[in-house]
Amino acid sequence: MWRDNGKFSLEGNLNEVLNEDWNQLQEMLNEITLSDGREMVFWALENSRTRKYSTSSLYKIMTSGGVRDSQMTTVRKCNIPLKVKIIIWMAAHDRSQSRVQLKKKNW
């Protein structure tokens, strides 16, 4: 319930910790000011004029890989078996097990 001074009041006694939490909550609520008018919510990930939520904008953010490797993009588009693409990627990024094993043997 509201008091005349605009603060909530509780019936009953609170222990010291709960009383401190209650006072902090009241301080946070005092910082909030409500105004008349319509609330506007915007989707920050959408570049369109309306800035409404769309699943495509969320999908783009979730799947963006950041910096793209143009050589690997070319390899990915080639019509070769997936296992060959993986071997090329591993060799290009120094992830080939055979190369690692040869380095260990100083070959």
N, C-alpha and C positions, 0 to 999 in steps of 0.2 A: 504494500500500500504506500501511497505518497503522503509525506508530511507537508505542512504548509511551506516549509523552507525548500521544498523540491527534492528532499532526500528520502530514500527508502528507510523504513524502520522495520526492525525485527522484534518479535515477541520472544522473550526468553533470554537467557544469558549464554554468551559464547565464551569458549576458552580463549586464552591469550593468542594462540596461533590463528584460530578462526576469526577472531576479532580483527587482527591485523590484515588478514585476507579480505575481510569485509570492507575495511577502510580503504584498501587499495582498489577494490572493485568500485567503490563509490567515487574515488578520485578519477578513475578511468571514465566512468559514466558522466562525470561533470565536464569532461573535455569534449564530449560529443554534443554537437548542436544539430538539431533537426530544423529543416526549413520546409516551407510549403513548396510544392512543385513536383514535377515528374522526375523520377530517377532515370538516368540514362546509363546503360551498360554497353560497353564496347568490347569487341574481340580484338585484342592487340595483334594477333597473328594474321589477321585478314587485311589485305592491302586495298580492298575495294572501298568505295565511297561510304557505303552503309556500315562497314566494319561489323557485320553480323557474323556469328559463328558458322563455320562450315567444316564438315569433316575433311574436305580436301585440304584446307589450310593446316589443320592439325596433322594430317598424314604427311604433308610436305615437311613440316618441322620435325616430326618423329623419324622420318627416313632420310633426312638430309645428312650426308656423310661429311659435310665440311669441304675440305680441299679434295679435289678429285685428281687422280693420276691419269693424264690423257693417254699415255701409252697403254695402261691397263684397260682403259675404256675401249681402245681399238681392239685389243686382244679379246675382250669380252664380247664384242660384236662379231668377231670372226666365226665362221661356220666350222668349228673344230670340236672334237669331243671335250666334255667338261674336264676329264682327267688331264688332258693336255693343257687346258687353260690353267688348271691348278699348278701343274709343274712349271709353266712359264711364270706364273705369279711368284711361286716360291723361289725360282732362280733369280728373278728380277729384284726381289726383296731380300736376297741373301738368307733364305730360309730352307734351302735345299739340304736335306740330311746328308746327301753324298758329299756336298761341298764342305759341310761342317766336319764330317769324318776325315776327309782328306786334309783339311787344315790341322786337325789334331795330330795327324801322322807326318806333318810338315812336307807334304807332297806338293 
